[in-house]
Amino acid sequence: MWYRFIGIPGLTSIKSFDPFYLNRIRITQGNSNAINLKVELANVKILGFGHTNVLESQVFKKDYSWKTTFTLPQMKLQADYSLFGRILLIPLNGKGQVFLDAENMTVTMHTKTRLYSKGGFTFYNVTNLHVDFKMDGLKSYFSNLFNGNKQLEDSTNKFFNDNWRMLADALYTVITQTIEDILLDVLKKIFHFIPANFFVSDIPTPEQLYGRAKPKPK
């Protein structure tokens, strides 16, 4: 749909879904000999969410949270990176640009919500989400991995691409947090703008679900 690329008319807080931009991501991952990383990504650009295909969506009547499974044929990430630690037993300490290209991703998203009322409608306040994923391929390139040692940089990048499944496991937290940051930001804004009644026709009021009114989120 066209709105996946240019946003939602009237919702000015979301300029575009594809590409999507994040200012910064900081991650510390691992506590083993194989994986022990401190990663910071800045000026992050992600492409591919405009081609999302939803396979299944379930709403749980207990709390009206939901589970959604969708596919991304391709997700590309470009960013400035700083990295210290180990990936696949390889010691790394570098700053440069990173390019990731994930192929045929299947993502399962678990979303937690609270309901609130506004203008006679029930709205979702998306409070938290968690994603799991699998993919069919991962291409990667890290520039300046070894402070200008081009031969070592090229051989390491080749090793990462030849062993992409191991790299995907090593970067699992980096990739999941990137997806979670995007989806949480977008879903919060969408569901504060569009009533939940438009998505779930028989959704209760907060009073009906909780027994008393819940305050409107700030």
N, C-alpha and C positions, 0 to 999 in steps of 0.2 A: 504494500500500500504506500501511496505517495507520502503520507504523513510520517512514516517511519524515517524518511530522509530529511524532511524540513520541519518536523515538529507538529504540534497540534494548534490549529487556529484559535486564537484567544489566549493560549497558554504561553506567554512570552518568556517564562523562566526556562523553557526548554527550546533552545534554538534549533537543534538538530540531533537526531539519534545516530546518524551515520554520515560523516564521521562524528565521533563523540570525543570530548576532551576532558582530561583530568590534570589538575595542576601537579599533584605529587602523590606518590605511594611509597610508604616505608614498611619494610618487612624484615623480621628476623626469623629465620627458619632453621630447624634441624638441631640435633644434638647427637650427631654420630660422626664416625670417621668419613663416611661417604658424603654427607650433606651437612654443612654448617655455614650458613650464609647471613650476611647483612646486606640488604639490597635497598637502594633508593632509586626510584624512577621519577623523573621530572619532565614537564612538557609532553605529557602522554597523549598520543593520538591513536584512537581505535577505530578501525573500519570493519564493517560486516554486519552490524546489528540490523541494518535495513532489510536484510534477507532472512530474518528470523522466521521459522516455521513452527508453530505450536502443534505438538502431537497430542497432548493430553493436558487437561486442567481439572483438578478436583478441589471442591470447596468443602471444608469440614464444618458441619453444623454445630459442633461443640463450641467453637470460638470464631468461626468464619475466617480462619486462616486458610491458606490454600497451598497446593502442590502443583507445579506446572513443569512439564517436560517439553523442551523445544530443541530444534536443531539450528546450527549455524554452519552453512556450507563452507564458510571461510571467515576467520577472524584474524585481522592483521593488527599488530601493535608496533608503534614506533615511539621511541622515547630516548631521552638522555638518561644514562644510568651511572651509578657508582656501585661497586660491588667489592665485598671483602669476604673471604672465606674459602670454602671448597665446594665444588660440584663434581660428583663422580670421582672423588679422590684427587682432583686436580686443584692445586692451590691457585687462587685468583685474587688479584688486587688491581682493579682498573677503573677508569672512568672513560666514557665515550658514548657512542650511540648503539642502541640495541634495536634489532628488527626481529619480530616473531611472526610466523605465518602458520596458524593452526588450521587443519583441514578436517571437514566433516565432524564438527563437534556436536555431541548430544549432551545437553545440559538439563539437570533436574534442579529446580528451584523450590525451596521450602520457605514460605513467606508467613510471618507473624503479623497480626494486625490487631487494632482496637477500633471499635465503632464509635462514631460521634454524630451528633445531629447539627444540621445547619440549614436554615431556610426551608424547613419542612422535609428535608431529605436526610437519608442516612449516608454517611461518608466513611471510607476506610482511612485510618491512620496506619500506614505501614511502618511498623516499629523495628522490624529486623528481618533479615533473610539470610539463607545459607544455600550455597550451590555445590553440587558435585558434577563432574563432567568426565567424558571420555572422548577420545579423538582418534582419527585415522592417520594423522601425520603431523609433524611439527618441523618446519624449517626455521633456522635461526642464524643470526649473525651478530656478533659483538665486536665492535671496533675498539682498538686500543686496549686490548685485554692485558697486555704485558708491557705497557708504557713504551710502545713503539717497536717492539720486537715482532716484525711482520711475519717472519717465518714461523715462530711459535704461535702467533695469533691465528694464522691460516690453518696450521695443523690442528689446533684446538677446535676451531670452528668446524673443520671437517669431521673431527671426532664427534662433536655434538650432533651434527646432522646424520652421521652414520649410525649413531646410537640415540636416535630421537626419543624412543620410548623411555629410556633412562633419564634423559634430560627433562622430558615432560613430567616424570615423577619428581625430579629434583626441583622443578619450578612450579609444582602443583599449587603451593600456597600463593605464589606470585600471580598465577593465572586466575585462581578462584577469587582472590581479593580484588583483582581488577574487575572481573565480571560483577562481583557483589557491589562494589562501589558504584559502578555504572547503573545497575538495576535499582539499587536502593534510592539513589538520587532521582532517577526518572520516575519510579513508581510512587514515591512520596508526592512528587509534584502533580502527577496525573490524578491520583486518587484524592488529593485535596481540591482538585479542580472539577472532576466529574463524579457525580454521586454514585455510590455503590449500587443503588437501585437500578442503575442502567446496566450493570453487569450481572447482578443476582436479583431477579425480579421479586423473590419472596424473602429478601433479607429482612430481619427484624430491626426494630428500633433499638438503640442502646438500652432503653428502659426495659424492653422485652427480654433482651439477652442477659443483661447484667442485674436487672432488678431496680436500678436507679440510673439516673442520667450521669454520663461521664463528661468531664469538662472538655471543651474544645481544645485541641492541641494548639500550642503557640507556634 
